Amino acid sequence: MEAREPTGMYFEDFEIGQTYKTPRRTITSTDIVNFANLSGDYNAPHVDWEFCKQQSYGEPIAHGPLILAIAGGLSCQSGINDGTVIAMLGLDEWRIHKPVKHGDTIEVVTTPTEKRLSSKGDQGIVTTKRDVMNQHGEVVHSMKLTSLYRCRPNA
């Protein structure tokens, strides 16, 4: 296979305070059931309709790690990281603000808050605020994500 040119954002392309939005995705009951099967997390809030009827959310809710994983996938689909991200360095201050149910549509709004060159000088560290929003414009998850990116090659 021949090498292909990256189309994602390089370290230099990130602007502090600039927001980047991902495509949207609707969460389905199948997503919730499949994640329960994949993870082995069959806790009642995710799979037991009768239990959930007695709770404020009224029906099974998506697993927090499922929404975290889908947020990562949506970020990938946005193209921001295509061929330019090297590694995820950390996830901090992850908070779940509201339950996500089947039928909810989410998108991710990413805002760079810090950036600096790595000690090597040919890579950069970008810290972003990542908000997962539902179809009502409510933040359902929030976190601080730090990633390592390639620097733009010298022309």
C-alpha positions as CSV (number, residue, x, y, z in Angstrom):
1,M,0.0,0.0,0.0
2,E,1.2,3.4,-0.8
3,A,1.3,6.1,1.9
4,R,-1.4,8.7,1.8
5,E,-1.4,12.3,2.9
6,P,-3.0,13.1,6.2
7,T,-6.2,15.2,6.0
8,G,-6.6,15.9,9.7
9,M,-5.5,18.9,11.6
10,Y,-1.9,19.4,12.6
11,F,-0.8,20.8,15.9
12,E,-0.4,24.3,14.4
13,D,-4.0,24.2,13.0
14,F,-5.7,24.2,16.4
15,E,-6.8,27.6,17.7
16,I,-7.5,28.1,21.4
17,G,-11.2,28.8,21.8
18,Q,-12.2,27.8,18.3
19,T,-15.0,25.2,18.4
20,Y,-15.2,22.2,16.1
21,K,-18.4,20.1,15.7
22,T,-18.7,16.5,14.7
23,P,-21.4,14.8,12.7
24,R,-24.5,13.7,14.7
25,R,-25.6,10.2,15.6
26,T,-28.8,8.8,17.1
27,I,-28.4,6.3,19.9
28,T,-30.5,3.2,19.5
29,S,-31.8,0.4,21.8
30,T,-29.6,-1.9,19.8
31,D,-26.5,0.2,20.7
32,I,-27.4,-0.1,24.4
33,V,-28.0,-3.9,24.2
34,N,-24.9,-4.5,22.1
35,F,-22.7,-2.5,24.5
36,A,-24.1,-4.5,27.4
37,N,-23.2,-7.7,25.6
38,L,-19.8,-6.5,24.6
39,S,-18.9,-5.1,28.0
40,G,-20.8,-7.6,30.2
41,D,-22.4,-4.6,32.0
42,Y,-25.9,-5.8,32.6
43,N,-26.7,-3.5,35.4
44,A,-30.4,-2.7,35.7
45,P,-30.3,0.9,34.5
46,H,-29.2,-0.4,31.1
47,V,-31.2,-3.5,30.6
48,D,-34.1,-3.9,33.0
49,W,-37.2,-2.1,31.8
50,E,-39.2,-2.8,35.0
51,F,-36.5,-1.4,37.2
52,C,-36.1,1.6,35.0
53,K,-39.9,2.4,35.1
54,Q,-39.4,3.1,38.8
55,Q,-36.5,5.5,38.2
56,S,-36.7,9.1,37.1
57,Y,-35.4,8.3,33.6
58,G,-38.2,5.7,33.1
59,E,-36.5,3.5,30.6
60,P,-33.0,1.9,30.0
61,I,-30.3,4.5,29.6
62,A,-27.0,4.2,27.6
63,H,-23.9,3.2,29.5
64,G,-21.5,6.1,30.2
65,P,-18.6,4.4,28.5
66,L,-20.8,3.7,25.4
67,I,-21.4,7.5,25.0
68,L,-17.7,8.1,25.6
69,A,-16.8,5.6,22.8
70,I,-19.4,7.0,20.4
71,A,-18.0,10.5,21.1
72,G,-14.6,9.2,20.1
73,G,-16.1,7.7,16.9
74,L,-17.9,11.0,16.0
75,S,-14.6,12.9,16.5
76,C,-12.9,10.4,14.2
77,Q,-15.7,10.8,11.6
78,S,-15.2,14.6,11.7
79,G,-11.8,14.1,10.0
80,I,-9.9,16.3,12.6
81,N,-7.6,13.4,13.5
82,D,-7.2,11.7,10.2
83,G,-3.5,10.9,9.9
84,T,-2.4,13.6,12.3
85,V,-3.2,12.4,15.8
86,I,-0.5,10.2,17.4
87,A,-2.0,9.2,20.7
88,M,-4.6,10.1,23.4
89,L,-2.6,11.1,26.5
90,G,-5.3,11.5,29.0
91,L,-9.0,11.9,29.8
92,D,-9.8,14.1,32.8
93,E,-12.8,15.6,34.5
94,W,-15.2,13.3,32.7
95,R,-18.7,14.1,34.0
96,I,-22.1,12.7,33.1
97,H,-24.7,15.4,33.4
98,K,-27.8,13.8,31.9
99,P,-28.9,10.3,30.9
100,V,-28.8,9.4,27.2
101,K,-31.7,7.2,26.0
102,H,-32.5,5.4,22.8
103,G,-33.7,8.0,20.3
104,D,-31.4,10.7,21.6
105,T,-29.2,12.3,19.0
106,I,-25.7,13.4,20.1
107,E,-22.9,15.5,18.6
108,V,-19.5,16.5,20.1
109,V,-18.3,20.1,20.4
110,T,-14.6,20.3,20.9
111,T,-12.8,23.4,22.0
112,P,-9.0,23.6,22.3
113,T,-8.0,25.1,25.7
114,E,-4.2,24.6,25.8
115,K,-1.5,23.6,23.4
116,R,2.3,23.3,23.6
117,L,5.1,21.7,21.7
118,S,6.4,18.4,23.1
119,S,10.0,18.1,24.2
120,K,10.9,16.5,20.8
121,G,9.7,19.7,19.0
122,D,8.1,17.8,16.1
123,Q,4.9,16.9,17.9
124,G,2.5,19.0,19.9
125,I,0.1,18.4,22.9
126,V,-3.4,19.7,22.6
127,T,-5.9,19.8,25.4
128,T,-9.5,20.2,24.5
129,K,-12.8,20.7,26.3
130,R,-15.2,18.1,24.8
131,D,-18.9,18.5,25.3
132,V,-21.3,15.8,24.2
133,M,-24.6,17.6,23.3
134,N,-28.1,16.1,22.8
135,Q,-30.7,17.2,20.4
136,H,-32.0,19.8,22.9
137,G,-28.6,21.5,23.1
138,E,-28.0,20.1,26.5
139,V,-24.6,18.9,27.6
140,V,-25.0,15.2,28.5
141,H,-21.2,14.4,29.0
142,S,-18.2,16.7,29.4
143,M,-14.5,16.0,29.7
144,K,-11.0,17.3,29.2
145,L,-9.1,15.4,26.6
146,T,-5.3,15.6,25.9
147,S,-3.9,14.3,22.7
148,L,-0.5,14.3,20.9
149,Y,-0.5,15.5,17.3
150,R,1.9,15.7,14.5
151,C,3.4,19.1,13.6
152,R,3.1,20.3,10.1
153,P,6.0,19.0,8.0
154,N,8.4,21.7,6.8
155,A,7.8,22.5,3.2
